[in-house]
């Protein structure tokens, strides 16, 4: 229980773009394991959904709750549902790669600032 509370606290400290990048890494991991290993696939999706829930509950994201909930809905539909939204692996990769790229740039910028 202490671990989960600490993770929640730390999660709330990072910017939304980094939260989405971390969610994206789990989604990309799920895509990788989708046809190889059901156990690892399900673990990655479950972690992505848990991270989405943390992101939704982050006070700084209160104006984005609708979008975050839609992300969860479409993600579950794609991986565990009937894919009514007609998502593809490539669409998810394209969507999350933007956050992953920008998040990397933010981390690089912070590192450079620390070295000054």
C-alpha positions as CSV (number, residue, x, y, z in Angstrom):
1,X,0.0,0.0,0.0
2,X,2.9,2.4,0.8
3,X,4.4,1.7,-2.6
4,X,1.2,2.6,-4.4
5,X,0.8,5.8,-2.5
6,X,4.4,6.8,-3.2
7,X,4.0,6.0,-6.9
8,X,0.9,8.1,-6.9
9,X,2.7,11.0,-5.3
10,X,5.6,10.7,-7.8
11,X,3.3,10.3,-10.7
12,X,1.5,13.6,-9.9
13,X,4.8,15.4,-9.9
14,X,5.6,14.7,-13.6
15,X,4.0,16.7,-16.5
16,X,1.1,15.3,-18.4
17,X,3.3,14.8,-21.5
18,X,5.6,12.5,-19.5
19,X,2.7,10.7,-18.0
20,X,1.4,10.0,-21.5
21,X,4.8,9.0,-22.7
22,X,5.0,6.4,-19.9
23,X,1.5,5.1,-20.8
24,X,2.7,5.0,-24.4
25,X,5.7,2.9,-23.5
26,X,3.4,0.3,-21.9
27,X,1.1,0.3,-24.9
28,X,4.0,-0.1,-27.3
29,X,5.2,-3.0,-25.1
30,X,1.8,-4.6,-25.3
31,X,1.8,-4.3,-29.1
32,X,5.2,-6.0,-29.1
33,X,3.9,-8.9,-27.0
34,X,0.4,-9.1,-28.5
35,X,1.2,-12.1,-30.7
36,X,4.1,-13.5,-28.7
37,X,3.1,-13.9,-25.1
38,X,-0.4,-13.3,-23.6
39,X,0.9,-13.0,-20.1
40,X,3.3,-10.1,-20.9
41,X,0.8,-8.6,-23.2
42,X,-1.9,-8.5,-20.5
43,X,0.6,-7.2,-17.9
44,X,1.5,-4.3,-20.2
45,X,-2.1,-3.3,-20.9
46,X,-3.0,-3.6,-17.3
47,X,-0.1,-1.3,-16.3
48,X,-1.1,1.2,-19.1
49,X,-4.7,1.3,-17.8
50,X,-3.5,1.7,-14.2
51,X,-1.3,4.6,-15.3
52,X,-4.2,6.1,-17.2
53,X,-6.3,6.0,-14.0
54,X,-3.5,7.7,-12.1
55,X,-3.3,10.4,-14.8
56,X,-7.1,10.9,-14.6
57,X,-6.9,11.4,-10.9
58,X,-4.0,13.9,-11.0
59,X,-5.4,17.3,-10.0
60,X,-3.4,19.1,-12.6
61,X,-5.2,17.1,-15.3
62,X,-8.8,17.9,-14.2
63,X,-9.5,19.8,-17.4
64,X,-8.4,16.8,-19.5
65,X,-10.4,14.1,-17.7
66,X,-12.8,13.6,-20.6
67,X,-9.9,13.0,-23.1
68,X,-8.1,10.8,-20.6
69,X,-11.2,8.7,-20.1
70,X,-11.7,8.4,-23.9
71,X,-8.1,7.2,-24.2
72,X,-8.8,4.4,-21.7
73,X,-12.1,3.5,-23.5
74,X,-10.5,3.3,-27.0
75,X,-7.5,1.4,-25.7
76,X,-9.6,-1.2,-23.9
77,X,-11.8,-1.5,-27.0
78,X,-8.7,-2.1,-29.2
79,X,-6.9,-4.6,-27.1
80,X,-9.7,-6.4,-25.3
81,X,-12.9,-5.4,-27.1
82,X,-14.4,-5.5,-30.6
83,X,-12.2,-2.6,-31.9
84,X,-15.3,-0.6,-32.7
85,X,-13.1,2.5,-33.2
86,X,-11.0,0.7,-35.8
87,X,-7.7,1.4,-34.1
88,X,-4.5,-0.1,-35.4
89,X,-1.0,-0.8,-34.0
90,X,0.4,1.8,-36.3
91,X,-2.2,4.5,-35.1
92,X,-1.3,3.8,-31.5
93,X,2.4,4.0,-32.2
94,X,2.0,7.3,-34.1
95,X,-0.1,8.7,-31.3
96,X,2.2,7.8,-28.4
97,X,5.5,8.4,-30.3
98,X,4.8,12.1,-30.2
99,X,4.6,12.1,-26.4
100,X,7.6,9.9,-26.1
101,X,9.7,12.1,-28.4
102,X,8.6,15.4,-26.7
103,X,9.1,13.8,-23.2
104,X,12.7,12.9,-24.2
105,X,13.3,16.5,-25.3
106,X,12.0,17.8,-21.9
107,X,14.3,15.4,-20.0
108,X,17.3,16.4,-22.1
109,X,16.5,20.1,-21.5
110,X,16.3,19.5,-17.7
111,X,19.6,17.7,-17.8
112,X,21.3,20.5,-19.6
113,X,19.9,23.0,-17.1
114,X,21.3,21.0,-14.2
115,X,24.7,21.0,-15.8
116,X,24.9,24.8,-15.9
